[in-house]
Amino acid sequence: MDMTETPPLTPGFHAVPPGMVATVVTYLEMRTTPETTPLPPDAALVPAPTEPETYRSLFRAVGEDWLWFSRLQIPDQALRDILEDPAYEAYALVKDGRQIGLLELDFREESACELAFFGLVKDAVGTGLGRALMGEAIRRAFARPISRFHVHTCTLDSPQALGFYRKSGFTPIKQEIEIAPDPRLTGDLLRSAGAHVPIYD
C-alpha cells in the first residue's frame, strides 16, 4: 500500500472506475504492552515457508476471502528477499500438524514494528486462537527495542478485524481511501474470492 501523503478528498461521492475495488483503510498503533493471551499447548508458531509458492499457498488460505493480493503480485525473488530479511519475522501457526494462521512482523523501520499480516483460516476463526496469536505478535514485537507497534486494516477485511485490533490494545490514528485493480480481474485471485465484495468489470 502506498503510504505517500495524498490531498484530502472533498466531501461527496467519488466514482470508482470499472475494474477497481475501493476500501477505507484504518491505521492503528500501540505504544505500551497490554495483557496478552498465551498460545494453547497444542498450537505452535513455526517459521513461515520462504519458498514462494508454498508461502503463497498459506497466504491464500488465510487471506483469499478478504482479497489479500499483494504477495501474489510481487516477483518470487522480491518475496524471498522480504521473508529472509533479518529485520522481518514471518510465522505460520500450526495446530494438529496443519498450518492454520499467518503472522508477519516487519521491523525494517527504526524503533517500530508493523504487524504486516495477521490472520487465521476460516475454520479456526472464533476458536480463541486469534487472541492467542495476537498475544504472540505483541510479545514478539515488544521483545525488540521498539516504541511503536502499528497495523492497518480495511473494509475489504473481516468485519470483526477493526474491533479485534482495538480490543487487543491498538488505537486508531487515521484513515485513507485506497483504490486498486480488482485482483479477481487481474487473475491473481479466483472470481469467487471475496464474495462479500461485488465485482465491477
C-alpha positions as CSV (number, residue, x, y, z in Angstrom):
1,M,0.0,0.0,0.0
2,D,1.3,3.4,-0.9
3,M,1.9,5.4,2.3
4,T,2.6,8.7,0.4
5,E,0.5,11.6,1.6
6,T,-2.3,12.5,-0.8
7,P,-4.6,15.5,-0.9
8,P,-7.7,15.1,1.2
9,L,-10.9,14.2,-0.6
10,T,-13.6,16.8,-1.0
11,P,-17.0,16.0,0.6
12,G,-19.4,14.0,-1.5
13,F,-19.4,10.9,-3.7
14,H,-16.5,9.8,-5.8
15,A,-16.8,7.3,-8.7
16,V,-14.7,4.2,-8.6
17,P,-13.5,3.2,-12.1
18,P,-14.7,-0.2,-13.5
19,G,-12.2,-3.0,-12.7
20,M,-11.2,-1.4,-9.4
21,V,-12.0,-2.0,-5.8
22,A,-12.2,0.8,-3.2
23,T,-11.7,0.4,0.5
24,V,-11.4,2.6,3.6
25,V,-8.1,1.9,5.3
26,T,-7.8,2.5,9.1
27,Y,-4.3,2.8,10.6
28,L,-3.8,1.9,14.3
29,E,-0.9,1.9,16.7
30,M,0.1,0.5,20.1
31,R,2.7,2.3,22.4
32,T,2.5,0.1,25.5
33,T,2.2,-3.6,26.1
34,P,-1.3,-4.8,27.2
35,E,-2.1,-8.1,28.9
36,T,-2.0,-11.0,26.4
37,T,-3.3,-14.5,26.0
38,P,-0.8,-17.3,25.5
39,L,-1.0,-19.9,22.8
40,P,-2.6,-23.2,23.9
41,P,-0.2,-26.2,24.4
42,D,-1.4,-27.9,21.2
43,A,-0.6,-24.9,18.9
44,A,2.8,-23.5,18.0
45,L,4.4,-20.9,15.8
46,V,7.0,-22.1,13.3
47,P,8.9,-20.1,10.6
48,A,6.7,-19.5,7.6
49,P,7.9,-21.1,4.4
50,T,10.1,-19.0,2.3
51,E,9.7,-20.9,-1.0
52,P,7.4,-18.6,-2.8
53,E,4.6,-20.9,-4.0
54,T,4.5,-22.8,-0.6
55,Y,4.3,-19.4,1.2
56,R,1.6,-18.1,-1.2
57,S,-0.5,-21.3,-0.6
58,L,-0.7,-20.3,3.1
59,F,-1.2,-16.7,2.2
60,R,-4.2,-17.6,0.0
61,A,-5.6,-20.0,2.6
62,V,-5.7,-17.2,5.2
63,G,-6.4,-14.1,3.0
64,E,-8.3,-15.1,-0.1
65,D,-11.8,-14.4,1.4
66,W,-10.5,-10.9,2.2
67,L,-8.9,-10.2,-1.2
68,W,-5.3,-10.3,0.1
69,F,-3.3,-9.9,-3.1
70,S,-0.1,-8.0,-2.6
71,R,2.1,-11.1,-2.1
72,L,0.6,-12.7,-5.2
73,Q,1.8,-9.9,-7.4
74,I,5.4,-9.4,-6.5
75,P,8.2,-11.4,-8.2
76,D,9.5,-14.5,-6.4
77,Q,12.9,-13.1,-5.6
78,A,11.4,-9.9,-4.1
79,L,9.2,-12.1,-1.9
80,R,12.2,-14.2,-0.8
81,D,14.1,-11.0,0.0
82,I,11.4,-9.9,2.3
83,L,10.8,-13.2,4.0
84,E,14.6,-13.8,4.5
85,D,15.4,-10.3,5.8
86,P,16.8,-10.4,9.4
87,A,14.5,-7.5,10.2
88,Y,11.4,-9.4,9.1
89,E,9.8,-12.2,11.0
90,A,7.2,-14.5,9.3
91,Y,5.5,-17.3,11.1
92,A,2.9,-20.0,10.4
93,L,0.5,-21.0,13.3
94,V,0.4,-24.8,13.4
95,K,-2.2,-27.0,15.2
96,D,-2.7,-30.7,14.8
97,G,0.0,-30.7,12.1
98,R,-1.8,-28.2,9.9
99,Q,-0.9,-24.6,9.1
100,I,-3.9,-22.5,10.1
101,G,-2.6,-19.0,10.6
102,L,-0.1,-16.4,9.4
103,L,1.8,-13.8,11.4
104,E,4.3,-11.3,10.0
105,L,6.3,-8.7,11.9
106,D,8.2,-6.0,10.0
107,F,11.0,-4.3,11.9
108,R,12.6,-2.6,9.0
109,E,11.5,0.8,10.3
110,E,13.7,2.0,13.1
111,S,12.1,1.8,16.6
112,A,8.9,0.5,15.1
113,C,7.2,-2.8,14.1
114,E,4.4,-3.2,11.6
115,L,2.0,-6.1,12.0
116,A,2.3,-6.7,8.3
117,F,0.0,-9.7,8.0
118,F,-2.2,-11.4,10.6
119,G,-5.0,-14.0,10.1
120,L,-6.4,-17.4,10.5
121,V,-8.0,-19.9,8.1
122,K,-11.8,-19.8,8.1
123,D,-12.4,-22.8,10.4
124,A,-10.0,-21.5,13.0
125,V,-11.8,-18.2,13.4
126,G,-13.9,-18.0,16.6
127,T,-11.8,-20.6,18.5
128,G,-9.8,-18.2,20.6
129,L,-6.7,-18.7,18.6
130,G,-6.8,-15.2,17.2
131,R,-6.4,-13.7,20.7
132,A,-3.6,-16.1,21.4
133,L,-1.9,-15.4,18.1
134,M,-2.2,-11.6,18.8
135,G,-0.6,-12.2,22.2
136,E,2.4,-13.8,20.4
137,A,2.5,-10.9,18.0
138,I,2.6,-8.3,20.8
139,R,5.2,-10.2,22.9
140,R,7.5,-10.7,19.9
141,A,7.1,-7.1,18.7
142,F,8.0,-5.6,22.0
143,A,10.8,-8.0,22.6
144,R,12.8,-5.8,20.3
145,P,13.6,-2.1,21.2
146,I,10.6,-0.5,19.6
147,S,8.4,2.4,20.8
148,R,5.5,1.8,18.3
149,F,3.7,-1.3,17.1
150,H,1.3,-0.5,14.2
151,V,-1.1,-2.1,11.8
152,H,-3.7,-1.2,9.2
153,T,-6.9,-2.9,8.2
154,C,-9.5,-2.1,5.6
155,T,-13.2,-2.6,4.8
156,L,-12.3,-5.5,2.5
157,D,-11.1,-7.4,5.6
158,S,-13.2,-9.3,8.1
159,P,-16.0,-7.1,9.6
160,Q,-14.5,-8.2,13.0
161,A,-11.0,-7.0,12.2
162,L,-11.1,-3.4,13.3
163,G,-12.9,-4.2,16.6
164,F,-10.5,-7.0,17.3
165,Y,-7.5,-4.8,16.9
166,R,-9.0,-2.2,19.2
167,K,-9.8,-4.8,21.8
168,S,-6.2,-6.0,21.5
169,G,-4.9,-2.6,22.5
170,F,-4.4,-0.7,19.2
171,T,-5.7,2.8,18.9
172,P,-6.9,4.2,15.5
173,I,-4.9,7.2,14.3
174,K,-6.0,7.9,10.8
175,Q,-8.0,6.7,7.7
176,E,-7.4,6.8,4.0
177,I,-9.3,5.6,0.9
178,E,-7.4,3.1,-1.4
179,I,-8.4,2.3,-4.9
180,A,-6.7,-0.7,-6.5
181,P,-7.1,-3.1,-9.5
182,D,-9.5,-5.9,-8.5
183,P,-7.3,-8.9,-8.0
184,R,-10.1,-11.2,-9.3
185,L,-9.9,-9.4,-12.6
186,T,-6.1,-9.4,-12.9
187,G,-6.0,-13.2,-12.4
188,D,-4.3,-13.1,-9.0
189,L,-7.4,-14.5,-7.3
190,L,-10.4,-16.5,-8.4
191,R,-13.5,-14.6,-9.2
192,S,-15.2,-16.5,-6.3
193,A,-12.8,-14.9,-3.8
194,G,-14.1,-12.1,-1.5
195,A,-17.7,-12.9,-2.2
196,H,-18.8,-10.0,0.1
197,V,-17.2,-7.5,-2.4
198,P,-19.0,-7.1,-5.8
199,I,-17.0,-7.2,-9.0
200,Y,-17.5,-4.2,-11.3
201,D,-16.0,-5.1,-14.7
